[in-house]
Amino acid sequence: MLGLALALVASGPAAAQVATRVPAPVPGALSATIERIKVHSPTIVGNLEGEAADRDVLVVLPPGYARSPKKRYPVLYALHGYSIGAEQWIKEIHVPQTIEGAFAKDANEMIVVLPDSKTVHNGSMYSSSPTTGDFEAFVSRDLVRHIDAHYRTLAVRESRGLAGHSMGGYGTARIGMKHAETFGAIYMMSPCCLSPRDPAQFNAATGEALAKVKSLEEARRLGWGERAQLATAAAWSPNPKNPPLYLDLPVKDGVVRPEILAKWAANAPLAFIDQYVGNLRRYKAIAIDVGDRDGLKDDAAKLHEALDRYGIANSFEIYPGDHTSDVAARFQEQVIPFFSKHLVFAAAR
């Protein structure tokens, strides 16, 4: 029942999601342009929570986009974490300054797309559920199709990158493993929720409080951690016949429900990675990073070790910092340069 909440609360400042170090502006950096658009997602239509199928998306166009009207660009899709949307995400990673700074420090220019996947329980988990809608397909199919149709992209997998932080790092792991036909390189920043949950971690009092919730309005009044548990259940143990929240919790009457816990475990990348080894081998590059004071550090290391066991090339770095402290600097100094190096920047001839 703790799922996402345990993973993130353990990391300390994750709930705040705002304590990020601002990199110094890079002298001479040229201005990027942010466009705010709506993207319709057929895969989210009809969800039981009433999530909007027309999603807010921020598109950051590089400085050269307007000056070179015939040039096409690779695209980086960047996924936000739990409890925030795309607008707060760009504040945390200080966009467009960090993107402009990376380009000014010789990273190749690319389009950066930041979709909003916040839900009534504060996060979709980038998963597929009749309760929330299919956010996995929204990112891997609907969003990519829209961006390719409306912007001058290099519309091949080798020119698409996927990155994310925290819940977005989980989304990158999940979507990356399942959709190597869409993306050519992936970067997971402090990914959450990689391991199956331990039943011993469940809190009976919290379970009782959640069981008493009778409406979405009541759910919105819950605390951050309780809402995170509802988000996890909506994504991983949906139940169309259990209104008003249309989900099953893994604890009922103080007793762990193994059949529900099994559903949660089935959504843990460390549990399903073995099924997607062939997909992972298709990536030109895979990266994972995490702070040395981040409670998610051990699971990130386990993912790195799992990739190593299969001989799948990947980079892994533990840097000085907590869950959020250096995410903006990492985005400028590591993430954008990583995709600058590993995406294809020219159309095939």
Secondary structure, 3 states (H helix, E strand, C coil): CCHHHHHHHCCCHHHCCCCCCCCCCCCCCCCCEEEEEEEECCCCCCCCCCCCCEEEEEEEECCCCCCCCCCCECEEEEECCCCCCHHHHHHHCCCCHHHHHHHHCCCCCCEEEEECCCCCCCCCCCCEECCCEEHHHHHHHHHHHHHHHHCCECCCHHHEEEEEECHHHHHHHHHHHHCCCCCCEEEEECCCCCCCCCHHHCCHHHHHHHHCCCCHHHHHCCCHHHHHHHHHHHHHCECCCCCCCCECCCEECCEECHHHHHHHHCCCHHHHHHHHHHHHCCCCEEEEEEECCCCCHHHHHHHHHHHHHCCCCCEEEEECCCCCCCHHHHHHHHHHHHHHHHCCCCCCC
